[in-house]
Amino acid sequence: MTQVARADGATSITADSGGGFTYVHGHRRKPHLHPLVTPSGRTLTAVEPADHPWHRGLWFTVKYVNGDNFWEEQAPYGVLRHASDPLVVTGSRSTALTGIVDWIAPDRETVVIHDERRIALVPLAPDAGAVDIDVSLTASIRVELDRTPFTTWGGYGGLALRGRPDWTDTVLRTPDGESHERLLGVRAEWIDLTGTVDGAPAGLAWFDHPENPSAPVPWYASTRADTYGDAGWSNFANAAFLWDGPLTMLAGLPLRFRYRLVLHDGQWDLDRLATAHEHWAGP
């Protein structure tokens, strides 16, 4: 059974089998999802870590919109705000939030992008549930989306995840069967981040839709916090669709992104991951 609860500008959707999430839509800087929870109740995400306080669970934004920073929250910066509380729609197999988000320039008046988003919880199995993200951006004026080019860091923008720091011994896996500590612009249809949470294995498989911009997307991800100059576990991942360069949006022409994030208990093998991706995205 799926349960929905609303409180203090946030909506929680959970399932008896399939885990769940809380969507903080009332945040004044960026709406975000935290926590993301596996079916056994293990939280995977972190919010506002000291090294990057603008990292909040799972969120969607880009670094620059016409040169204005919408990523880091150091003045002057742009914000994302819901035009109104999202609607909750319950279907036969999923429960979803739908709403409109305004991307507002640093002057706090100019809306440069309207963002129509749908976030759904789809129970899959006793050990897994999916969070489906569907975001369509429509610019009100001609805009250029851009990033900081990668040197020792950079390239990021789009949907991003920050995992909890005590999600330990994490490994990033890709469809070729390789395991990674970092991914720097590696293109892949999916990645899987699995480690130990609360004494047991748990992970998150992240699927990129084949019709997304830059698909298969270049991933910017790391398991180790020494990426940020500290010891420990950073568990950061980003579907970095701007890795190779800026993208221009013309007014009125939507740009759509679709992702599935599978919250799973235990460690999934490559065959199960590949089958789950194909079932969602097609061959």
C-alpha positions as CSV (number, residue, x, y, z in Angstrom):
1,M,0.0,0.0,0.0
2,T,1.2,3.5,-0.9
3,Q,1.0,6.2,1.7
4,V,1.1,10.0,1.2
5,A,1.8,12.6,3.9
6,R,2.1,16.4,3.6
7,A,3.7,18.7,6.2
8,D,5.7,21.9,6.3
9,G,6.2,22.3,2.5
10,A,7.1,18.7,1.9
11,T,5.3,15.6,0.6
12,S,6.3,12.1,1.5
13,I,5.3,9.1,-0.6
14,T,6.2,5.6,0.7
15,A,5.1,2.0,-0.1
16,D,5.0,-1.1,2.0
17,S,7.2,-2.7,-0.7
18,G,9.2,-0.3,-2.7
19,G,10.7,2.2,-0.3
20,G,9.9,5.9,-0.8
21,F,11.0,9.5,-0.8
22,T,10.1,12.9,0.6
23,Y,9.9,15.8,-1.8
24,V,10.7,19.2,-0.2
25,H,8.8,21.4,-2.6
26,G,8.5,24.4,-0.3
27,H,12.3,25.1,-0.1
28,R,13.1,28.7,-0.9
29,R,16.3,27.9,-2.9
30,K,15.7,24.6,-4.6
31,P,13.1,21.8,-4.3
32,H,14.7,18.5,-3.6
33,L,14.2,14.9,-2.6
34,H,15.4,13.8,0.8
35,P,15.4,11.2,2.1
36,L,15.4,8.5,-0.5
37,V,14.7,5.2,1.3
38,T,15.1,1.6,0.3
39,P,12.3,-1.0,0.9
40,S,14.0,-2.1,4.2
41,G,14.1,1.5,5.4
42,R,17.7,2.4,4.7
43,T,18.2,6.1,3.9
44,L,20.7,6.7,1.1
45,T,20.8,10.5,0.8
46,A,22.4,13.4,2.7
47,V,21.3,17.0,2.9
48,E,23.4,20.2,3.2
49,P,26.8,18.6,4.0
50,A,29.3,21.1,5.4
51,D,31.6,20.8,2.3
52,H,28.8,21.7,-0.1
53,P,25.7,23.0,1.7
54,W,23.8,23.4,-1.6
55,H,23.8,19.6,-2.0
56,R,20.4,18.3,-1.0
57,G,19.6,14.7,-1.5
58,L,18.5,14.6,-5.2
59,W,18.0,17.8,-7.0
60,F,17.8,19.2,-10.6
61,T,19.5,22.5,-11.7
62,V,22.3,23.7,-13.8
63,K,25.4,25.8,-13.1
64,Y,24.8,28.8,-15.4
65,V,21.7,30.2,-17.1
66,N,22.8,33.1,-19.3
67,G,25.8,33.4,-17.0
68,D,23.8,33.5,-13.7
69,N,24.7,30.8,-11.2
70,F,21.8,28.5,-10.3
71,W,24.0,25.8,-8.6
72,E,26.1,27.3,-5.8
73,E,24.3,29.5,-3.4
74,Q,26.7,32.4,-3.1
75,A,25.3,35.8,-3.9
76,P,24.2,36.6,-6.5
77,Y,22.5,33.3,-7.5
78,G,19.3,32.1,-9.0
79,V,16.6,30.0,-7.2
80,L,14.0,27.4,-8.2
81,R,10.6,27.8,-6.6
82,H,7.3,26.0,-7.0
83,A,4.6,28.2,-8.4
84,S,2.1,26.3,-6.1
85,D,2.0,23.1,-4.1
86,P,2.4,20.1,-6.4
87,L,-0.6,17.8,-7.1
88,V,-0.6,14.2,-6.1
89,V,-1.9,11.7,-8.6
90,T,-2.4,8.0,-7.7
91,G,-2.5,5.4,-10.5
92,S,-2.7,1.7,-10.6
93,R,1.0,1.2,-10.4
94,S,2.5,4.5,-9.2
95,T,1.9,7.6,-7.1
96,A,3.2,10.8,-8.6
97,L,3.7,14.5,-7.8
98,T,3.3,17.0,-10.6
99,G,4.0,20.7,-10.5
100,I,5.5,23.8,-12.1
101,V,8.8,25.2,-10.9
102,D,10.0,28.7,-11.8
103,W,13.7,29.4,-12.4
104,I,14.1,32.9,-11.0
105,A,17.2,35.1,-11.8
106,P,19.2,36.7,-9.0
107,D,17.0,39.8,-9.2
108,R,14.3,37.6,-7.7
109,E,11.8,38.8,-10.3
110,T,12.8,37.5,-13.8
111,V,11.6,34.0,-14.5
112,V,13.9,32.6,-17.2
113,I,12.7,29.0,-17.3
114,H,9.5,27.2,-16.4
115,D,10.1,23.6,-15.3
116,E,7.2,21.1,-15.5
117,R,8.1,18.1,-13.4
118,R,6.6,14.7,-12.5
119,I,8.2,12.6,-9.7
120,A,6.7,9.1,-9.2
121,L,7.2,6.2,-6.8
122,V,6.9,2.8,-8.6
123,P,7.1,-0.3,-6.4
124,L,9.1,-3.0,-8.3
125,A,9.8,-5.9,-6.0
126,P,10.1,-6.7,-2.3
127,D,13.7,-5.5,-2.5
128,A,13.3,-2.5,-4.9
129,G,11.3,0.6,-5.7
130,A,11.8,3.1,-8.5
131,V,11.7,6.9,-8.4
132,D,10.9,8.2,-11.9
133,I,11.9,11.8,-12.7
134,D,10.4,13.6,-15.7
135,V,11.4,17.2,-16.1
136,S,10.6,19.5,-19.1
137,L,12.3,22.9,-19.2
138,T,10.7,25.7,-21.3
139,A,12.6,28.9,-21.6
140,S,10.7,32.2,-21.5
141,I,13.6,33.9,-23.4
142,R,16.6,32.5,-25.4
143,V,19.0,31.1,-22.8
144,E,22.3,29.4,-22.7
145,L,22.8,26.5,-20.2
146,D,26.4,26.1,-19.3
147,R,28.8,24.6,-16.8
148,T,32.3,25.1,-15.4
149,P,34.6,23.1,-17.8
150,F,36.2,20.1,-16.0
151,T,39.8,20.6,-14.9
152,T,40.3,19.0,-11.5
153,W,36.5,19.4,-10.9
154,G,33.6,20.8,-13.0
155,G,31.4,19.7,-15.9
156,Y,28.4,19.2,-13.6
157,G,24.8,20.2,-14.2
158,G,21.4,18.6,-14.3
159,L,20.0,15.9,-12.0
160,A,22.5,15.3,-9.1
161,L,22.7,13.0,-6.0
162,R,24.5,13.4,-2.7
163,G,24.6,10.2,-0.7
164,R,25.0,9.9,3.1
165,P,28.7,9.9,4.3
166,D,28.2,6.7,6.3
167,W,27.2,4.8,3.2
168,T,30.5,3.1,3.2
169,D,32.6,0.9,0.8
170,T,30.6,2.2,-2.1
171,V,31.5,1.3,-5.7
172,L,30.3,2.8,-9.0
173,R,29.5,0.1,-11.6
174,T,28.8,0.6,-15.3
175,P,27.2,-1.7,-18.0
176,D,30.7,-2.9,-19.2
177,G,31.1,-4.6,-15.8
178,E,33.8,-2.3,-14.6
179,S,33.9,-0.9,-11.1
180,H,35.0,2.7,-10.4
181,E,35.9,5.1,-7.7
182,R,35.3,8.1,-10.0
183,L,33.6,8.7,-13.3
184,L,34.8,11.7,-15.2
185,G,32.7,12.1,-18.3
186,V,32.2,8.4,-18.9
187,R,29.1,7.8,-21.1
188,A,26.8,5.0,-20.0
189,E,23.2,4.0,-20.2
190,W,23.2,3.5,-16.4
191,I,25.3,3.5,-13.3
192,D,24.9,1.7,-10.0
193,L,26.2,2.9,-6.7
194,T,26.2,0.2,-4.0
195,G,27.8,0.0,-0.6
196,T,27.0,-0.7,3.0
197,V,24.3,1.2,4.9
198,D,23.4,0.4,8.5
199,G,25.3,-2.8,8.4
200,A,23.8,-4.2,5.2
201,P,24.4,-3.8,1.4
202,A,22.1,-1.3,-0.4
203,G,22.3,0.7,-3.5
204,L,20.9,3.0,-6.1
205,A,20.8,2.2,-9.8
206,W,20.4,5.3,-12.0
207,F,19.0,4.9,-15.5
208,D,19.4,7.4,-18.3
209,H,16.6,7.5,-21.0
210,P,17.9,7.1,-24.5
211,E,15.9,10.2,-25.7
212,N,17.5,12.5,-23.1
213,P,19.9,15.3,-24.2
214,S,23.4,13.9,-24.6
215,A,22.3,10.3,-24.2
216,P,24.0,8.2,-23.2
217,V,24.9,10.8,-20.7
218,P,28.5,11.6,-19.5
219,W,28.6,10.8,-15.7
220,Y,30.4,12.9,-13.2
221,A,30.6,10.8,-10.0
222,S,32.8,9.8,-7.1
223,T,32.6,7.5,-4.1
224,R,35.4,9.0,-2.1
225,A,35.3,12.3,-0.3
226,D,38.9,13.1,-1.2
227,T,37.4,14.5,-4.3
228,Y,36.4,17.4,-2.0
229,G,39.7,17.3,-0.1
230,D,38.4,15.3,2.9
231,A,38.6,11.7,4.0
232,G,35.6,9.5,3.9
233,W,32.7,8.9,1.5
234,S,31.3,11.6,-0.8
235,N,28.8,9.4,-2.8
236,F,28.1,12.1,-5.4
237,A,26.7,11.5,-8.8
238,N,25.5,13.7,-11.6
239,A,24.0,13.0,-15.1
240,A,26.2,15.7,-16.6
241,F,24.4,16.5,-19.8
242,L,26.5,19.7,-20.3
243,W,29.9,17.9,-19.9
244,D,31.0,18.6,-23.5
245,G,29.8,22.1,-23.7
246,P,26.9,24.6,-23.4
247,L,23.4,24.1,-24.8
248,T,21.2,26.9,-26.2
249,M,17.4,26.8,-25.5
250,L,15.1,28.8,-27.7
251,A,12.0,30.4,-26.1
252,G,9.0,28.1,-26.1
253,L,10.8,24.9,-27.2
254,P,10.8,22.3,-24.3
255,L,13.8,20.3,-23.3
256,R,12.9,17.0,-21.6
257,F,14.8,14.8,-19.2
258,R,13.7,11.4,-18.0
259,Y,15.5,9.2,-15.4
260,R,14.7,6.2,-13.3
261,L,16.4,5.7,-9.9
262,V,16.0,2.2,-8.5
263,L,16.4,2.1,-4.7
264,H,17.5,-1.5,-3.9
265,D,18.4,-3.5,-0.9
266,G,21.3,-5.9,-1.4
267,Q,23.8,-5.9,-4.3
268,W,22.3,-6.4,-7.8
269,D,24.3,-8.3,-10.4
270,L,24.9,-6.8,-13.9
271,D,22.2,-9.0,-15.6
272,R,19.5,-7.8,-13.2
273,L,20.6,-4.2,-13.6
274,A,20.7,-4.5,-17.5
275,T,17.3,-6.2,-17.5
276,A,15.7,-3.5,-15.3
277,H,17.1,-0.8,-17.5
278,E,15.8,-2.4,-20.7
279,H,12.4,-3.0,-19.1
280,W,12.1,0.7,-18.4
281,A,13.9,2.3,-21.4
282,G,13.5,-0.3,-24.1
283,P,16.2,-2.3,-26.0
